[in-house]
Amino acid sequence: MSAMTLEIAVIFALLLANGLFAMSEIAVVSARKTRLRQRAESGNARARAALELAENPNRFLATVQVGITLVGTLAAAFGGARVASSLADFLAQAPWLAAYARPLSFSLVVAAITLASLIIGELVPKRLGLANPEGIAAFIAGPLGALSRIVSPLVTLLSWGTDVILKLLRIEAKPVVEVTEEEVGLLVREGTRAGVFHPSEPAMVEGVLALDRLSLGELMTPRAKIIWVNVHEPHDAIWHKIVVSGHTTFPVYDGNRDHVVGVVTVKAIYANLAAGIPPRQGPDDPAAGGALDPVRQRPSRDLQTHRQAHRPGGR
């Protein structure tokens, strides 16, 4: 193997090493901790190691930077000088290029190494890291952990220096919220576009997430504003309450409002009338039928809870 071929091979290997560090960095940073934690809990040792790296970014980033800096220094030491010299000799064979052979060969080699460094050492590895962040993070966690232990003094020094500068700048490392409400909504909408969720489900999820912003008064009717129906009231009085209130569901009591026997809906009243059950005309009407008769047979435990929740003082 010639010296020039060896130099090209070394430069290529250094570019691959730089790409490995770049891929590792973007993969660990982009990996979802929830997925890594799930794999770790299922017994995946590599995922557990990757989760430790993700939860200790100071040491992880310092290790990656040590590796990238070391690779960059070695690449600068080689620099392709022998390749540039051989290329200059080749270009000098053309009489019209002889005077510019050396500066031209040096520029071409620098441009080629820069282009290869961007593509092989940065862009392609980062695209690979983003394509499967959890898998790659788990794959490289072991080697990165070993490198971190090897250069531990330097990593500790870099971590300490970073913390000192952040304190001087009065910047505190705040805990990162892994999942926010906005992210959940965005994921559901993206899932809908991908066909994973039904078109109506994003609105349902957003409605559920909005529940914590509602006040108790928006969810429940204050006791003083409840429209009550007495089970012994005449039909005309009941319909008057229904029309005036505009509601569709009414609590029904017998005797006093602490004795709730159930609820009645406008739909149920209409159903009884459609079935030909005659309405009650007054408290002494002996007719067996009536819109409120079924209520007495179906006491509501939920309504009792509802009634207690709306007593003065919330009791």
TORGUMAR-731379 format. One record per residue (C-alpha): residue in one letter; residue number from 1; z, x, y. Coordinates in steps of 0.05 Angstrom, whole numbers, plus 5000, padded with zeros to 4 digits. Example, Ala and Ser with C-alpha at 12.3 -4.5 7.8 and 13.67 -1.06 7.14 Angstrom:
BEGIN
SITE residu num   up east north
SITE      a   1 5156 5246  4910
SITE      s   2 5143 5273  4979
***
This chain:
BEGIN
SITE residu num   up east north
SITE      m   1 5000 5000  5000
SITE      s   2 4979 5029  5068
SITE      a   3 5028 5036  5125
SITE      m   4 4991 4983  5166
SITE      t   5 4993 4933  5108
SITE      l   6 5068 4946  5100
SITE      e   7 5079 4934  5175
SITE      i   8 5041 4868  5172
SITE      a   9 5082 4846  5112
SITE      v  10 5147 4864  5146
SITE      i  11 5128 4826  5209
SITE      f  12 5107 4766  5168
SITE      a  13 5173 4768  5129
SITE      l  14 5212 4771  5195
SITE      l  15 5174 4711  5221
SITE      l  16 5191 4673  5157
SITE      a  17 5265 4692  5166
SITE      n  18 5263 4667  5238
SITE      g  19 5232 4602  5214
SITE      l  20 5286 4594  5162
SITE      f  21 5340 4599  5215
SITE      a  22 5303 4552  5261
SITE      m  23 5294 4501  5205
SITE      s  24 5367 4507  5186
SITE      e  25 5390 4495  5257
SITE      i  26 5348 4433  5268
SITE      a  27 5364 4405  5199
SITE      v  28 5440 4411  5206
SITE      v  29 5439 4384  5277
SITE      s  30 5394 4325  5258
SITE      a  31 5427 4308  5192
SITE      r  32 5467 4243  5192
SITE      k  33 5540 4257  5175
SITE      t  34 5547 4190  5142
SITE      r  35 5493 4207  5091
SITE      l  36 5522 4276  5079
SITE      r  37 5591 4246  5071
SITE      q  38 5565 4195  5022
SITE      r  39 5532 4249  4980
SITE      a  40 5594 4293  4984
SITE      e  41 5639 4236  4960
SITE      s  42 5592 4226  4901
SITE      g  43 5605 4298  4880
SITE      n  44 5548 4336  4913
SITE      a  45 5577 4405  4929
SITE      r  46 5518 4425  4972
SITE      a  47 5525 4363  5015
SITE      r  48 5599 4378  5023
SITE      a  49 5582 4448  5048
SITE      a  50 5530 4420  5096
SITE      l  51 5581 4370  5122
SITE      e  52 5630 4427  5136
SITE      l  53 5575 4463  5176
SITE      a  54 5559 4400  5216
SITE      e  55 5632 4388  5231
SITE      n  56 5642 4460  5255
SITE      p  57 5583 4470  5303
SITE      n  58 5614 4530  5338
SITE      r  59 5612 4575  5277
SITE      f  60 5547 4546  5251
SITE      l  61 5509 4556  5316
SITE      a  62 5538 4625  5325
SITE      t  63 5516 4645  5255
SITE      v  64 5445 4619  5267
SITE      q  65 5440 4656  5333
SITE      v  66 5465 4721  5301
SITE      g  67 5410 4714  5249
SITE      i  68 5355 4697  5299
SITE      t  69 5376 4755  5345
SITE      l  70 5377 4803  5287
SITE      v  71 5308 4782  5265
SITE      g  72 5282 4787  5336
SITE      t  73 5310 4857  5344
SITE      l  74 5278 4880  5279
SITE      a  75 5212 4848  5299
SITE      a  76 5214 4885  5366
SITE      a  77 5229 4950  5330
SITE      f  78 5166 4944  5288
SITE      g  79 5126 4910  5343
SITE      g  80 5060 4920  5307
SITE      a  81 5048 4988  5340
SITE      r  82 5013 5015  5279
SITE      v  83 4970 4952  5274
SITE      a  84 4952 4959  5348
SITE      s  85 4934 5032  5339
SITE      s  86 4889 5017  5279
SITE      l  87 4857 4959  5317
SITE      a  88 4845 5005  5377
SITE      d  89 4809 5055  5332
SITE      f  90 4766 4999  5305
SITE      l  91 4748 4973  5374
SITE      a  92 4733 5043  5400
SITE      q  93 4674 5045  5353
SITE      a  94 4638 4999  5402
SITE      p  95 4615 5042  5462
SITE      w  96 4624 4986  5512
SITE      l  97 4696 4974  5488
SITE      a  98 4718 5046  5479
SITE      a  99 4749 5052  5549
SITE      y 100 4790 4988  5539
SITE      a 101 4805 4994  5465
SITE      r 102 4879 5010  5469
SITE      p 103 4902 4959  5522
SITE      l 104 4857 4906  5490
SITE      s 105 4884 4919  5420
SITE      f 106 4955 4917  5445
SITE      s 107 4943 4850  5480
SITE      l 108 4909 4821  5418
SITE      v 109 4967 4842  5373
SITE      v 110 5019 4815  5421
SITE      a 111 4981 4749  5427
SITE      a 112 4974 4744  5351
SITE      i 113 5048 4758  5338
SITE      t 114 5068 4709  5392
SITE      l 115 5024 4654  5364
SITE      a 116 5048 4667  5293
SITE      s 117 5120 4668  5317
SITE      l 118 5112 4600  5351
SITE      i 119 5077 4568  5292
SITE      i 120 5109 4602  5232
SITE      g 121 5176 4618  5263
SITE      e 122 5189 4555  5304
SITE      l 123 5143 4494  5302
SITE      v 124 5129 4486  5228
SITE      p 125 5201 4500  5205
SITE      k 126 5229 4451  5256
SITE      r 127 5180 4397  5234
SITE      l 128 5202 4410  5162
SITE      g 129 5275 4406  5183
SITE      l 130 5264 4339  5217
SITE      a 131 5226 4311  5158
SITE      n 132 5285 4317  5110
SITE      p 133 5347 4339  5149
SITE      e 134 5400 4320  5098
SITE      g 135 5364 4352  5039
SITE      i 136 5348 4417  5076
SITE      a 137 5418 4421  5107
SITE      a 138 5448 4415  5037
SITE      f 139 5399 4467  5010
SITE      i 140 5414 4521  5063
SITE      a 141 5488 4506  5071
SITE      g 142 5508 4557  5017
SITE      p 143 5468 4617  5044
SITE      l 144 5488 4601  5116
SITE      g 145 5561 4597  5095
SITE      a 146 5556 4664  5060
SITE      l 147 5522 4696  5121
SITE      s 148 5577 4666  5165
SITE      r 149 5630 4700  5123
SITE      i 150 5592 4767  5125
SITE      v 151 5587 4767  5201
SITE      s 152 5653 4731  5211
SITE      p 153 5681 4779  5263
SITE      l 154 5618 4773  5306
SITE      v 155 5616 4697  5296
SITE      t 156 5690 4692  5316
SITE      l 157 5677 4733  5379
SITE      l 158 5617 4691  5398
SITE      s 159 5655 4626  5386
SITE      w 160 5713 4651  5428
SITE      g 161 5667 4672  5485
SITE      t 162 5632 4605  5483
SITE      d 163 5699 4568  5488
SITE      v 164 5722 4612  5545
SITE      i 165 5659 4599  5586
SITE      l 166 5663 4524  5573
SITE      k 167 5735 4524  5597
SITE      l 168 5715 4562  5660
SITE      l 169 5662 4510  5673
SITE      r 170 5714 4456  5659
SITE      i 171 5671 4425  5604
SITE      e 172 5708 4395  5546
SITE      a 173 5676 4386  5478
SITE      k 174 5682 4311  5468
SITE      p 175 5679 4281  5398
SITE      v 176 5611 4253  5385
SITE      v 177 5607 4178  5369
SITE      e 178 5565 4177  5306
SITE      v 179 5539 4106  5312
SITE      t 180 5536 4064  5376
SITE      e 181 5521 3991  5384
SITE      e 182 5455 4008  5418
SITE      e 183 5434 4052  5359
SITE      v 184 5449 3997  5310
SITE      g 185 5406 3948  5350
SITE      l 186 5350 4000  5355
SITE      l 187 5352 4014  5280
SITE      v 188 5349 3940  5264
SITE      r 189 5289 3930  5310
SITE      e 190 5254 3991  5279
SITE      g 191 5269 3962  5210
SITE      t 192 5238 3896  5232
SITE      r 193 5174 3931  5255
SITE      a 194 5172 3967  5188
SITE      g 195 5180 3902  5150
SITE      v 196 5249 3918  5123
SITE      f 197 5284 3861  5161
SITE      h 198 5264 3790  5175
SITE      p 199 5241 3778  5247
SITE      s 200 5302 3733  5259
SITE      e 201 5353 3784  5236
SITE      p 202 5355 3828  5299
SITE      a 203 5378 3768  5340
SITE      m 204 5432 3753  5288
SITE      v 205 5458 3824  5289
SITE      e 206 5458 3826  5365
SITE      g 207 5496 3760  5366
SITE      v 208 5549 3788  5318
SITE      l 209 5556 3852  5360
SITE      a 210 5565 3810  5423
SITE      l 211 5624 3772  5394
SITE      d 212 5675 3824  5419
SITE      r 213 5651 3812  5490
SITE      l 214 5667 3738  5488
SITE      s 215 5733 3711  5514
SITE      l 216 5777 3663  5474
SITE      g 217 5759 3608  5523
SITE      e 218 5685 3617  5506
SITE      l 219 5699 3612  5431
SITE      m 220 5750 3556  5431
SITE      t 221 5762 3493  5472
SITE      p 222 5829 3491  5510
SITE      r 223 5874 3435  5483
SITE      a 224 5874 3399  5550
SITE      k 225 5798 3393  5549
SITE      i 226 5790 3368  5478
SITE      i 227 5761 3298  5472
SITE      w 228 5805 3262  5421
SITE      v 229 5789 3200  5381
SITE      n 230 5843 3153  5356
SITE      v 231 5829 3128  5286
SITE      h 232 5849 3058  5308
SITE      e 233 5806 3056  5371
SITE      p 234 5752 3001  5374
SITE      h 235 5680 3019  5364
SITE      d 236 5661 3009  5437
SITE      a 237 5715 3056  5462
SITE      i 238 5693 3109  5413
SITE      w 239 5620 3105  5435
SITE      h 240 5641 3108  5508
SITE      k 241 5678 3174  5495
SITE      i 242 5618 3201  5457
SITE      v 243 5568 3184  5512
SITE      v 244 5612 3208  5569
SITE      s 245 5633 3274  5536
SITE      g 246 5564 3296  5511
SITE      h 247 5597 3329  5450
SITE      t 248 5576 3318  5378
SITE      t 249 5642 3333  5341
SITE      f 250 5710 3301  5355
SITE      p 251 5780 3311  5325
SITE      v 252 5810 3247  5299
SITE      y 253 5885 3232  5301
SITE      d 254 5929 3176  5276
SITE      g 255 5988 3154  5318
SITE      n 256 5996 3217  5359
SITE      r 257 5954 3279  5370
SITE      d 258 5999 3322  5328
SITE      h 259 5978 3281  5268
SITE      v 260 5906 3303  5261
SITE      v 261 5870 3271  5202
SITE      g 262 5803 3305  5208
SITE      v 263 5739 3308  5249
SITE      v 264 5681 3261  5259
SITE      t 265 5610 3277  5281
SITE      v 266 5559 3235  5316
SITE      k 267 5513 3248  5257
SITE      a 268 5564 3218  5209
SITE      i 269 5571 3156  5253
SITE      y 270 5496 3146  5255
SITE      a 271 5493 3156  5180
SITE      n 272 5545 3101  5169
SITE      l 273 5508 3054  5215
SITE      a 274 5442 3069  5180
SITE      a 275 5476 3054  5114
SITE      g 276 5495 2986  5140
SITE      i 277 5570 2998  5146
SITE      p 278 5595 2952  5201
SITE      p 279 5631 2985  5259
SITE      r 280 5705 2970  5272
SITE      q 281 5712 2921  5329
SITE      g 282 5786 2931  5343
SITE      p 283 5851 2958  5314
SITE      d 284 5864 2894  5276
SITE      d 285 5794 2887  5248
SITE      p 286 5803 2876  5173
SITE      a 287 5732 2900  5157
SITE      a 288 5731 2953  5103
SITE      g 289 5677 2994  5135
SITE      g 290 5676 3035  5198
SITE      a 291 5650 3102  5224
SITE      l 292 5719 3134  5222
SITE      d 293 5741 3110  5153
SITE      p 294 5715 3171  5115
SITE      v 295 5756 3216  5162
SITE      r 296 5822 3190  5136
SITE      q 297 5800 3210  5065
SITE      r 298 5780 3281  5085
SITE      p 299 5838 3315  5122
SITE      s 300 5817 3382  5150
SITE      r 301 5861 3443  5140
SITE      d 302 5817 3483  5187
SITE      l 303 5827 3430  5241
SITE      q 304 5902 3436  5233
SITE      t 305 5896 3510  5247
SITE      h 306 5850 3495  5305
SITE      r 307 5901 3446  5334
SITE      q 308 5958 3496  5328
SITE      a 309 5917 3550  5362
SITE      h 310 5908 3506  5422
SITE      r 311 5979 3486  5434
SITE      p 312 6009 3510  5500
SITE      g 313 6026 3583  5494
SITE      g 314 5976 3593  5437
SITE      r 315 6021 3563  5385
***
